[in-house]
Amino acid sequence: MNYTNLGKTGEKVSTISLGTWAFGGPGTIGKNIPVGWSNQKEDDSKKVLFSAADKGINHWDTADVYGDGKSELIIGTVWGEIKREDIFLATKVGWDMGGFDHYYHPILMKKNIERSLSNMKTDYIDLLYLHHCNFGKNGEYFSEAINIINTFKEQGKVRFLGISDWSCKKIMHFINRAAFDVVQPYRNVMDSSYSSTGLKDFILDNDLGVCFFSPIKHGLLTGKYLTPPIFEKGDHRANIKEFFDQNILDKIIINKKKMEERFSYHSHPVMHGLIGALLSDSPTGCVLLGQRDLHQLDIALTLGEALSSEDANWVRNIYQIIG
């Protein structure tokens, strides 16, 4: 397993880190809008956690809303056999409105952070993210949200502060307004504004850690989907239009063959290319890769090496012309 220093945190984390969104299982919000992952077995989730720790994947990422706390609760069951201090544990706050008028209502934030600590059966959270950048029409909830997390830091319940969003542009609007330690942006070789928005340069210039989420676009970029799939109720992938565009699926299959030829030396050439391209320009970065069972974990263990600039540019070029 390869490791990186997560920026100014000084923490050494596995470049392939464990994303546990799927551990929450399927779920819906509002008018049955799917927000989870179908066909996830709790037993598989636990096996992944134990094996990940044993194999050196020491950075786990979750959120309070994954399965309405189910992902956090599963993590909370392992500390009898895994030393808590051996895992760099991250969670998020901000997507549960809980009957209040805003996601970042101060009372709700305090309640939900305490709930995360209880769910995961831990006295402290290594890295706590603001889960999105919707801080009110005029950003009026931002300062108080930062103050609340700083209070938890002063109490020793939170170590580092992070910010996350699907939009790098939104992150850039707030990134210099607080002393963030780590940034978690959406990034894969098909969808990326990481460089064009200035976020990449800001992270490098300020020695921030960066953790990329959805690095394989929820599995789409692997090329395993030959035709539009059918997802069960509660699976968020049902809302991602690219899964149902045969033209895009065909182009991804063509790219899969190109990747297998270029990286034939690797046991998992497509994954090696998709992940390695993200690590190539991010010396303080890691990739949050969902690992739903031991088979996916075994694949993850072969990854984590950055591509050369030449190879990384080649990979980005063949995927960014899709769509």
C-alpha positions as CSV (number, residue, x, y, z in Angstrom):
1,M,0.0,0.0,0.0
2,N,1.2,3.5,-0.9
3,Y,0.9,6.4,1.6
4,T,0.9,10.1,1.4
5,N,1.2,13.0,3.9
6,L,-2.2,14.6,4.0
7,G,-1.0,18.1,3.7
8,K,-0.5,20.2,6.8
9,T,-2.3,17.7,8.9
10,G,1.0,15.7,9.0
11,E,-1.0,12.5,8.9
12,K,0.2,9.6,6.8
13,V,-2.7,8.0,5.1
14,S,-3.2,5.4,2.4
15,T,-3.4,6.8,-1.1
16,I,-6.3,4.4,-1.6
17,S,-8.6,5.3,1.2
18,L,-11.9,3.6,2.1
19,G,-15.2,5.3,1.1
20,T,-18.2,3.8,3.0
21,W,-21.2,5.5,1.4
22,A,-22.4,2.1,0.1
23,F,-22.3,0.7,3.7
24,G,-25.5,2.7,4.4
25,G,-27.4,0.6,1.9
26,P,-30.3,2.0,-0.2
27,G,-32.3,5.0,0.8
28,T,-34.5,7.8,-0.3
29,I,-35.3,11.4,0.6
30,G,-38.1,13.8,-0.2
31,K,-40.4,12.4,-3.0
32,N,-38.5,9.1,-3.1
33,I,-35.3,10.6,-4.5
34,P,-32.7,7.8,-4.3
35,V,-29.6,8.6,-2.2
36,G,-28.0,5.3,-1.3
37,W,-26.6,2.1,-2.8
38,S,-28.6,-1.1,-3.3
39,N,-27.5,-4.7,-2.6
40,Q,-25.1,-4.0,0.2
41,K,-24.8,-6.7,2.9
42,E,-23.8,-5.6,6.4
43,D,-21.6,-8.7,6.8
44,D,-19.6,-7.6,3.6
45,S,-19.2,-4.1,5.0
46,K,-17.7,-5.5,8.3
47,K,-15.4,-7.9,6.5
48,V,-14.1,-5.0,4.4
49,L,-13.4,-2.9,7.5
50,F,-11.4,-5.7,9.2
51,S,-9.5,-6.6,6.1
52,A,-8.8,-3.0,5.2
53,A,-7.3,-2.3,8.6
54,D,-5.2,-5.5,8.3
55,K,-3.9,-4.7,4.8
56,G,-3.0,-1.1,5.7
57,I,-5.9,1.0,4.4
58,N,-5.8,3.3,7.4
59,H,-8.1,6.2,6.2
60,W,-11.9,5.6,6.4
61,D,-14.4,8.1,5.2
62,T,-18.1,8.2,6.1
63,A,-20.9,10.7,6.7
64,D,-23.8,11.0,9.2
65,V,-26.4,10.6,6.5
66,Y,-25.1,7.4,4.8
67,G,-28.0,5.1,5.5
68,D,-29.3,7.6,8.2
69,G,-26.3,6.7,10.3
70,K,-26.0,3.0,9.4
71,S,-22.5,3.4,7.9
72,E,-21.2,5.1,11.1
73,L,-22.9,2.5,13.3
74,I,-21.1,-0.3,11.4
75,I,-17.8,1.4,11.8
76,G,-18.6,1.7,15.5
77,T,-18.7,-2.1,15.9
78,V,-15.0,-2.8,15.0
79,W,-13.0,-1.2,17.8
80,G,-12.9,-4.3,19.9
81,E,-10.6,-5.9,17.3
82,I,-9.1,-2.8,15.6
83,K,-7.2,-0.1,17.5
84,R,-9.0,3.2,17.1
85,E,-5.7,5.1,17.0
86,D,-4.7,3.1,13.9
87,I,-7.4,4.5,11.8
88,F,-7.7,8.1,10.5
89,L,-11.5,8.5,10.6
90,A,-13.4,11.1,8.7
91,T,-17.1,11.9,8.7
92,K,-19.3,14.7,7.6
93,V,-22.1,17.0,8.8
94,G,-24.6,19.0,6.9
95,W,-27.0,16.9,4.9
96,D,-29.6,16.1,7.5
97,M,-32.1,19.0,8.0
98,G,-33.8,17.2,10.8
99,G,-36.9,19.4,11.0
100,F,-34.9,22.6,11.1
101,D,-35.0,25.4,8.5
102,H,-31.4,24.8,7.3
103,Y,-28.9,22.0,7.0
104,Y,-26.3,24.0,9.1
105,H,-28.6,25.2,11.8
106,P,-26.4,25.5,14.9
107,I,-28.5,23.4,17.2
108,L,-28.8,20.6,14.6
109,M,-25.1,20.7,13.9
110,K,-24.1,20.2,17.5
111,K,-26.7,17.4,17.9
112,N,-25.5,15.6,14.8
113,I,-21.8,15.8,15.6
114,E,-22.5,14.3,19.0
115,R,-24.6,11.6,17.3
116,S,-21.7,10.8,15.0
117,L,-19.3,10.4,18.0
118,S,-21.9,8.1,19.6
119,N,-22.6,6.1,16.4
120,M,-19.0,5.4,15.8
121,K,-18.2,4.7,19.5
122,T,-15.3,7.1,19.5
123,D,-14.2,10.0,21.7
124,Y,-12.9,11.9,18.7
125,I,-13.2,12.4,15.0
126,D,-10.0,12.8,13.1
127,L,-11.4,14.8,10.2
128,L,-14.9,16.5,10.2
129,Y,-16.1,17.9,6.9
130,L,-18.8,20.4,6.1
131,H,-20.6,18.1,3.7
132,H,-21.6,20.8,1.1
133,C,-21.2,24.5,0.5
134,N,-24.8,25.6,0.7
135,F,-24.6,28.0,3.6
136,G,-27.7,30.0,3.0
137,K,-28.6,32.5,0.3
138,N,-25.9,34.9,1.5
139,G,-23.6,32.4,3.2
140,E,-25.0,33.4,6.5
141,Y,-24.6,30.0,8.1
142,F,-20.9,29.6,7.3
143,S,-19.2,31.5,10.1
144,E,-21.3,29.8,12.8
145,A,-20.8,26.4,11.3
146,I,-17.0,27.0,11.5
147,N,-17.3,28.2,15.1
148,I,-19.2,25.1,16.1
149,I,-16.6,22.8,14.7
150,N,-13.8,24.9,16.3
151,T,-15.6,24.4,19.7
152,F,-15.5,20.7,19.2
153,K,-11.8,21.0,18.3
154,E,-11.2,22.9,21.5
155,Q,-12.9,20.0,23.4
156,G,-10.6,17.5,21.7
157,K,-13.6,15.8,19.9
158,V,-12.5,16.9,16.4
159,R,-8.9,17.1,15.2
160,F,-9.1,18.6,11.6
161,L,-11.5,20.6,9.6
162,G,-12.5,19.8,6.0
163,I,-14.9,21.1,3.3
164,S,-16.6,19.0,0.6
165,D,-18.9,19.6,-2.4
166,W,-19.7,18.3,-5.8
167,S,-18.7,21.7,-7.2
168,C,-15.1,22.8,-7.1
169,K,-16.3,26.3,-7.9
170,K,-18.5,26.4,-4.7
171,I,-15.5,25.2,-2.7
172,M,-13.4,28.0,-4.0
173,H,-16.0,30.5,-2.8
174,F,-15.4,29.5,0.8
175,I,-11.9,27.9,0.9
176,N,-10.0,31.0,2.0
177,R,-12.6,32.0,4.6
178,A,-11.6,29.5,7.3
179,A,-8.5,27.5,8.3
180,F,-9.4,24.3,6.4
181,D,-7.0,21.3,6.6
182,V,-8.4,19.0,4.0
183,V,-10.7,19.4,0.9
184,Q,-12.9,16.7,-0.5
185,P,-14.0,17.5,-4.1
186,Y,-15.8,15.5,-6.7
187,R,-13.3,14.4,-9.3
188,N,-12.8,11.7,-11.9
189,V,-11.2,11.7,-15.4
190,M,-14.5,12.3,-17.1
191,D,-15.8,15.1,-14.8
192,S,-13.3,17.5,-13.4
193,S,-13.0,21.3,-12.9
194,Y,-10.3,20.7,-10.2
195,S,-7.6,22.6,-12.2
196,S,-9.7,25.1,-14.2
197,T,-11.4,26.5,-11.0
198,G,-8.0,27.1,-9.3
199,L,-8.7,24.6,-6.6
200,K,-5.7,22.5,-7.5
201,D,-3.3,25.4,-7.2
202,F,-4.8,26.7,-4.0
203,I,-4.4,23.2,-2.4
204,L,-0.8,23.0,-3.5
205,D,0.1,26.6,-2.5
206,N,-1.4,26.1,1.0
207,D,-0.3,22.6,1.7
208,L,-3.9,21.3,2.1
209,G,-4.8,17.6,2.0
210,V,-7.1,16.6,-0.7
211,C,-9.4,13.5,-0.9
212,F,-11.2,12.9,-4.2
213,F,-14.6,11.3,-4.1
214,S,-16.4,9.3,-6.9
215,P,-13.1,8.6,-8.7
216,I,-14.7,6.0,-11.0
217,K,-18.0,7.9,-11.4
218,H,-19.9,5.3,-9.3
219,G,-18.5,2.5,-11.3
220,L,-19.5,3.8,-14.7
221,L,-15.9,4.4,-15.9
222,T,-14.9,0.8,-15.4
223,G,-16.6,-0.2,-18.6
224,K,-18.5,-3.1,-17.1
225,Y,-21.9,-1.6,-18.2
226,L,-22.6,-2.9,-21.7
227,T,-26.2,-1.7,-21.8
228,P,-28.2,0.7,-19.5
229,P,-28.6,-1.0,-16.1
230,I,-31.6,-1.3,-13.9
231,F,-31.0,-0.1,-10.3
232,E,-33.1,-1.1,-7.4
233,K,-35.1,1.4,-5.4
234,G,-33.0,3.7,-3.2
235,D,-29.9,3.5,-5.4
236,H,-28.6,7.0,-6.3
237,R,-27.2,5.8,-9.6
238,A,-30.7,5.7,-11.0
239,N,-30.4,9.5,-11.2
240,I,-27.1,9.6,-13.1
241,K,-28.1,10.1,-16.8
242,E,-24.8,8.8,-18.2
243,F,-25.7,5.2,-17.1
244,F,-28.6,5.3,-19.5
245,D,-26.9,6.8,-22.5
246,Q,-25.9,3.9,-24.8
247,N,-23.6,6.2,-26.8
248,I,-21.6,7.1,-23.7
249,L,-21.5,3.4,-22.5
250,D,-20.1,2.4,-25.9
251,K,-17.4,5.1,-25.8
252,I,-16.4,4.0,-22.3
253,I,-16.1,0.4,-23.5
254,I,-13.8,1.5,-26.3
255,N,-11.7,3.4,-23.7
256,K,-11.6,0.3,-21.5
257,K,-9.9,-1.6,-24.4
258,K,-7.4,1.3,-24.9
259,M,-6.5,1.3,-21.2
260,E,-6.0,-2.5,-21.2
261,E,-3.6,-2.1,-24.0
262,R,-1.6,0.8,-22.5
263,F,-1.4,-0.5,-19.0
264,S,-1.3,-4.2,-19.8
265,Y,1.5,-4.6,-17.2
266,H,-0.9,-4.0,-14.4
267,S,-3.3,-6.7,-13.0
268,H,-6.2,-4.2,-13.1
269,P,-5.2,-1.8,-16.0
270,V,-8.4,0.2,-16.2
271,M,-8.6,0.9,-12.4
272,H,-4.8,1.7,-12.4
273,G,-5.3,4.3,-15.1
274,L,-8.4,5.9,-13.7
275,I,-7.0,6.2,-10.1
276,G,-3.4,6.8,-11.0
277,A,-4.3,9.8,-13.2
278,L,-6.0,11.5,-10.2
279,L,-2.9,11.0,-8.0
280,S,-0.4,12.3,-10.6
281,D,-0.9,16.0,-9.8
282,S,-1.8,15.7,-6.1
283,P,1.2,15.0,-3.9
284,T,-0.9,15.6,-0.7
285,G,-3.9,13.6,-2.0
286,C,-5.7,10.4,-1.7
287,V,-8.6,8.8,-3.5
288,L,-11.7,7.6,-1.7
289,L,-12.6,4.4,-3.3
290,G,-15.8,2.5,-2.4
291,Q,-14.9,-1.1,-1.5
292,R,-18.2,-3.0,-1.0
293,D,-16.8,-6.5,-0.6
294,L,-13.5,-8.4,-0.2
295,H,-13.2,-8.7,-4.0
296,Q,-13.3,-5.0,-4.5
297,L,-10.9,-4.6,-1.6
298,D,-8.4,-6.9,-3.2
299,I,-8.5,-4.8,-6.4
300,A,-8.0,-1.6,-4.3
301,L,-4.9,-3.1,-2.7
302,T,-3.2,-3.2,-6.2
303,L,-3.8,0.5,-6.7
304,G,-2.5,3.8,-5.4
305,E,0.5,4.5,-7.6
306,A,0.5,7.9,-9.4
307,L,0.8,7.8,-13.2
308,S,3.5,9.7,-15.0
309,S,2.4,13.1,-16.4
310,E,2.4,11.7,-19.9
311,D,0.2,8.7,-19.0
312,A,-2.1,10.8,-16.8
313,N,-2.7,13.4,-19.6
314,W,-3.4,10.5,-22.1
315,V,-6.0,9.1,-19.7
316,R,-7.7,12.4,-19.1
317,N,-7.8,13.2,-22.9
318,I,-9.5,9.9,-23.9
319,Y,-12.3,10.4,-21.2
320,Q,-12.9,14.1,-21.4
321,I,-14.1,13.9,-25.0
322,I,-17.0,11.6,-23.9
323,G,-20.4,13.1,-23.6
